[in-house]
Amino acid sequence: MKNSRKAVILMMVLMLQAPQAYTKEVPRIMNFINFVRDIEPRDAAITPQVLFETVKAEADAIHEYGFKGTWLLQYDALIDTRYHAMMKEEMAHGCEVGGWWEITQPHVEEAGLKWRGRYPWDWHADKGFAVGYTQEERCLLVDVYMRKFKELFGQLPHSIGSWFIDAHTLAYMRDKYGVEACCICRDQVGTDGYTLWGGYWHGAYYPSRLNAYMPAQTAGGQIDIPVFRMLGSDPLYQYNAGVGGAVQSVCTMEPTYVNAQKPEWVGWYLRCQTEDPALGYTYFQAGQENSFTWAAFGKGYEVQLPQMAALSKQGKLKVETLIETARDFRQKYPVTPPTACTAMRDYTDRQGRTIWFNSRYYRANILWEADRMGIRDIHLFDERMQSDYLDNVCTSNQCFYTTLPIVDGCLWSTNDDMASLRFYKIEENGNLTELKGGEPIIKKKGDGMKVTWPLNNQQGNIVLTLTEGSIKAMCSNKKLKWCMQLNVYPNAELPFKSIKQTSLTAVPTLSKWAKKENFNYTLTLKRGTFLDVRGQKGQVFRIVPQQNAAELSTIN
């Protein structure tokens, strides 16, 4: 294995040579996040000893390359004495030890509560997560964990991770115990029963005190703890892995999955993160939960670690613990910043390219496929939208955390009928012809991003400017009559209540609380005009520019 590993390192060092490197202006950051369970009821062969040996193998692997990581302990692992000495050694290596917030039987019983799960660890949302408990019970569970952690390690944990977490629990951890960092699952639809959809896609955000998944817009409305998105999603193809609301497959850096064990895909992903245009910083996580076992994902580590080591040695990738990244984030950003990451090449023959843009007000995703371009996703953020789980107990084995959709190229699509806000030429007879073009040019512009898309047949350029509070589109050819139009799968469940000349109003479709309270959200046009084209097959609204430009305000 040593010789093959050296060969891979040499190959990837040659492949990863590039003119763009890690800079202070746009740091390229990664964390190793490994969370640790001591219970695995789904497979009798995965014993506590197998789980422990997996963690030891993970630690040995990252230390071989001089890396340090973040270990997040579920309560059942926290109280297993085998981990005490091991984790103290990890801390001596400069690693971080924090908490993994899935709820287990010993945790619940230590808090004086009754366990309702099917097994000592139950992954259902109403049993294994804080949302399945009352606010008072959530605080008791936090108190028990913090007391035990301090007893064992002489300090409180700085970081907490969970697939998802409610705002009441997170605020209590921050306000009473000073927890400084949190990480939650990437965007996904239905995986393990958990839907987190429409959030701050890349990096970290400060959550609303009413909704831990919703970025806050104001310092007063936020929990003062950055929440990082886990798992390193494929920026091109993870998004559409669950078209129409189907349970998504996984296309991430998690080393147990197929792509993450392929040197070519890992190299592609790392090039996106370290070379392609970006704003603010790029960020991803590597690592794996020990429940998958070293036998299943050790190969992924063998593929990934040499490439990461090569990038780190070249100064293109900064490997930190979660708390180190979080402290730098809090020092630099008093509120959620605008960020962007891109993929300028494809590893398939579909010729995909993409940019993800996030701010405290919205996220947007633009996708190119060969000569076509469309805005695949726009979700707005509003700190006033209360989560269904803030003060209510989850009673289902599923959970739903969502934001406020304007364009949803996943849930409003089928594989044959993909939703997108596309660009069209308006012909003399009023018909629309989709505009086609060449390679996009994406550059940082101040605190935003500028996208220039050259149209075919010398028709000029479409220029998109993404800033913290708006999306602006214009065409360099003043003679070209053009527009943007949202097309969706005809039977898609849409949120729009009204489409007026300069505004559209919508209501969340997946939030019970927001529906009950009749929570409305609005997208306005600073420039241009909306046309309501509903009633025609798959068409929703059209944006007609004013003086060759259209500008969408994303601030509610």
Protein Blocks (a to p, Z undefined) as FASTA:
>chain_A
ZZmmmmmmmmmmmmmgcfbdcdfklccdddddddddfbdfkbmklcfklmmmmmmmmmmm
mmmnopacdddddfklmmmmklmmmmmmmmmnopacdddddddfklmmmnopacfbfbfb
dcbfklmpmklpcfklmmmmmmmmmmmmmmmnopacfbdcdfbdcfklmmmmmmmnopab
dcdddddehiahiacehiafbhcddddfkbmkbccfbfklpccbdcddehiiafklmmmm
mgghiacddddfbfkbmklmgfklmmmmmmmmmmmccehiacddedddfklopklmmmmm
mmmmmmmmmmmmnopaccddfklmmmmmmmmmmbdcddddddfbdfbfnopacdddddfk
bccddddehjaccdfbdcdddfklccfklmpccfbfbdcdddddfbdcklmpcfklccdd
ddddddfkopacdddddddddddehjbccdddddehhnajadddddfkbccdddfblkbc
cdddddddfkbccfbfbdcfkbccdddfkbmklmmnopacddddfbdcdddfehiahiab
dcddeehiacddfbZZ
